[in-house]
Amino acid sequence: MSAEPWLTSLLTATAQAGYELAIKLSRMAVKITQPSDDVRRVLRPIYEKDVAALIASSHVVAVQFAIIAAATDYWQCPKGST
């Protein structure tokens, strides 16, 4: 794992920033799980054409986004407003 902290907070100012953080969390999970740049480079052409893998990636981002949304109290919207 990285010696330098890269995730200092789950709080974001906007939903867009929260979604971007969710993507970063998902990408960092892959990088930490498979630290070899060379291996990731070899595997990418395989999974980028795999519909199931792409759907799974979207699911991971959605889960991360839900966690971030909850952490930011859904961008502090008053209850009942849209």
KEKE-3310 file (N, C-alpha, C; in steps of 0.2 Angstrom, whole numbers, plus 5000, padded with zeros to 4 digits):
npx = (5004:5001:5013:5010:4996:4981:4968:4959:4947:4929:4920:4912:4909:4900:4888:4893:4907:4907:4904:4915:4925:4921:4924:4938:4941:4937:4946:4958:4957:4958:4971:4978:4975:4980:4996:5005:5009:5012:5005:4992:4991:4992:4980:4970:4965:4958:4947:4941:4933:4924:4908:4901:4912:4913:4900:4901:4911:4904:4895:4903:4908:4895:4892:4902:4899:4887:4891:4899:4889:4881:4890:4892:4880:4871:4873:4869:4855:4839:4828:4815:4816:4819)
npy = (4994:5012:5023:5036:5045:5045:5046:5057:5060:5056:5065:5076:5091:5091:5081:5077:5078:5068:5057:5056:5054:5041:5034:5035:5028:5015:5013:5014:5003:4992:4994:4993:4979:4973:4976:4977:4987:4982:4969:4974:4981:4971:4964:4973:4975:4963:4963:4975:4973:4964:4962:4958:4960:4974:4978:4974:4982:4994:4992:4991:5005:5011:5006:5012:5025:5026:5024:5036:5045:5043:5046:5060:5064:5064:5076:5085:5088:5094:5084:5076:5085:5088)
npz = (5000:4998:5005:5006:5011:5002:5002:5010:5015:5014:5011:5000:4990:4980:4971:4959:4961:4971:4964:4955:4965:4969:4957:4957:4969:4966:4955:4962:4971:4962:4958:4970:4972:4961:4959:4949:4935:4922:4922:4923:4911:4902:4905:4903:4888:4888:4897:4894:4883:4888:4892:4904:4914:4912:4917:4930:4934:4934:4944:4955:4956:4958:4971:4978:4976:4983:4996:4998:4996:5007:5017:5015:5019:5009:5002:5010:5008:5013:5022:5012:5002:4984)
capx = (5000:5005:5015:5007:4989:4978:4961:4959:4940:4924:4916:4913:4905:4894:4887:4898:4913:4907:4905:4922:4929:4919:4928:4945:4941:4937:4952:4963:4956:4961:4979:4981:4974:4985:5000:5009:5007:5013:5000:4986:4991:4990:4973:4965:4962:4953:4941:4937:4928:4919:4902:4900:4917:4911:4894:4904:4915:4899:4892:4908:4907:4889:4892:4907:4895:4882:4895:4901:4883:4879:4895:4891:4873:4867:4875:4865:4848:4834:4823:4809:4816:4822)
capy = (5000:5018:5026:5043:5045:5048:5047:5060:5061:5054:5071:5080:5097:5090:5074:5076:5077:5062:5052:5056:5050:5034:5031:5035:5023:5009:5012:5012:4996:4988:4996:4990:4972:4971:4982:4977:4990:4977:4965:4978:4983:4965:4962:4978:4973:4957:4965:4981:4970:4959:4965:4956:4964:4981:4979:4973:4988:5000:4990:4993:5012:5013:5005:5017:5031:5026:5025:5043:5049:5043:5050:5067:5065:5065:5083:5089:5090:5094:5078:5078:5089:5084)
capz = (5000:4998:5011:5007:5011:4996:5004:5017:5017:5009:5011:4994:4990:4976:4969:4954:4965:4974:4958:4953:4970:4968:4952:4960:4974:4962:4952:4967:4973:4957:4958:4976:4972:4956:4959:4943:4929:4916:4922:4922:4904:4898:4906:4900:4882:4888:4901:4891:4878:4892:4895:4911:4917:4912:4921:4937:4936:4935:4950:4960:4956:4961:4978:4981:4976:4988:5002:4998:4997:5014:5021:5015:5021:5003:5000:5015:5006:5018:5021:5009:4996:4978)
cpx = (5004:5007:5012:4999:4986:4971:4960:4952:4935:4919:4917:4908:4899:4893:4892:4905:4913:4907:4912:4927:4927:4923:4935:4946:4941:4943:4958:4963:4959:4969:4982:4981:4979:4990:5005:5006:5007:5007:4993:4985:4989:4983:4968:4961:4957:4947:4938:4932:4923:4914:4901:4905:4915:4905:4897:4907:4910:4896:4897:4908:4901:4889:4897:4903:4890:4885:4897:4895:4881:4884:4894:4884:4869:4867:4870:4859:4843:4830:4817:4810:4819:4827)
cpy = (5006:5021:5033:5042:5048:5049:5050:5061:5058:5060:5075:5086:5095:5083:5072:5074:5070:5056:5051:5053:5043:5030:5030:5029:5016:5008:5010:5005:4991:4988:4992:4982:4969:4976:4983:4981:4986:4972:4968:4980:4977:4963:4967:4977:4968:4960:4971:4979:4965:4963:4964:4960:4971:4983:4978:4979:4994:4998:4993:5001:5014:5011:5010:5023:5031:5027:5032:5047:5049:5046:5057:5069:5068:5073:5087:5092:5090:5088:5080:5082:5085:5088)
cpz = (5000:5004:5012:5007:5005:4997:5010:5019:5012:5008:5004:4994:4986:4974:4963:4957:4968:4969:4956:4958:4970:4963:4954:4965:4971:4958:4956:4970:4968:4957:4964:4975:4967:4955:4953:4937:4923:4916:4920:4914:4900:4899:4903:4894:4883:4892:4898:4886:4882:4895:4902:4916:4918:4917:4929:4939:4938:4942:4956:4961:4960:4968:4981:4981:4982:4995:5003:4999:5004:5018:5021:5016:5015:5001:5004:5012:5012:5016:5017:5003:4990:4975)
residu = (MET:SER:ALA:GLU:PRO:TRP:LEU:THR:SER:LEU:LEU:THR:ALA:THR:ALA:GLN:ALA:GLY:TYR:GLU:LEU:ALA:ILE:LYS:LEU:SER:ARG:MET:ALA:VAL:LYS:ILE:THR:GLN:PRO:SER:ASP:ASP:VAL:ARG:ARG:VAL:LEU:ARG:PRO:ILE:TYR:GLU:LYS:ASP:VAL:ALA:ALA:LEU:ILE:ALA:SER:SER:HIS:VAL:VAL:ALA:VAL:GLN:PHE:ALA:ILE:ILE:ALA:ALA:ALA:THR:ASP:TYR:TRP:GLN:CYS:PRO:LYS:GLY:SER:THR)
# end
